[in-house]
Amino acid sequence: MIRTHGIRVRIDWSRFTVGTSVFVPGVDQHDLKLQLRGEARDLGYSVSLRAVAEKGVMGVRMWRLP
C-alpha cells in the first residue's frame, strides 16, 4: 500500500497498461519512488519513475514499460 503524508494512495494496477502513466502527488519524492518501485516489482511490472512538479504540485510520475 502506498502512502503519502499518511494518506493512502490507490493505484488501479489492472488498468495500468504498458505506455500509460500516473502522477502521485507528494513532497517526499524519494520515499514515493521507493514505494512505487517496490509495489510495481511485487506485481512484476517494469516502470520508469521521475520526480516532477506538475501544475505547481510536487510528486512522482510513473510510466509502465514493456
N, C-alpha and C positions, 0 to 999 in steps of 0.2 A: 504494500500500500504506500502510495506516495503522499507525503505531507509537505506543505509549505506554510510556514508561520502557524503551525498547529492545525491547519485546515486540510482535510483530506481532499486529494485531487483524484478524480476518477477518469481513467482513460478507457474508452471502449476499444480494447485491443483487437477485437474481432473485425472492426471496421477500419483498422489502421493498416491499410494495404500498401504495397510497395509503391513508392513515389509520393505518398501523402506525407503531410507534416502536421504537427500540433505544437501550439505555443502554450507553455506553462509559466504563468507569472510567478515571480518570487525574487527577493533581493539576494538570498544566498544561492547564487547560481552554481557554485561548486557542489554544494550538497544536492541540489536538484539534479545536476548531471550524474552524480553517483547513484542516486535513487533510480533515475530513469534508465541508466545503462544497466543496472542490476536487474530491474524488472524485465527489461527487454531481453537480456541474456537468459533469464529464467524461462522465458517463453520461446527462446530460440530465434529471436529476431535480430537482424543486423540493423544498426541505427547510426546516424550521424547526429551529433549534438553541437549546438553553438549557443554561447551566451550572447544574448541580444537585448536591445531595447526597442520595443515596438509601440509607437504612439505614446512615447514617454513612459512606458511601463517596462521595468526590467524583468527578465526571465530567461527561459531556455526554449529554443526551437529545436524540435527533434524530427528528423526525417527517417522514414523506413527505407532501407536499402534492400536490393535483391539478395 
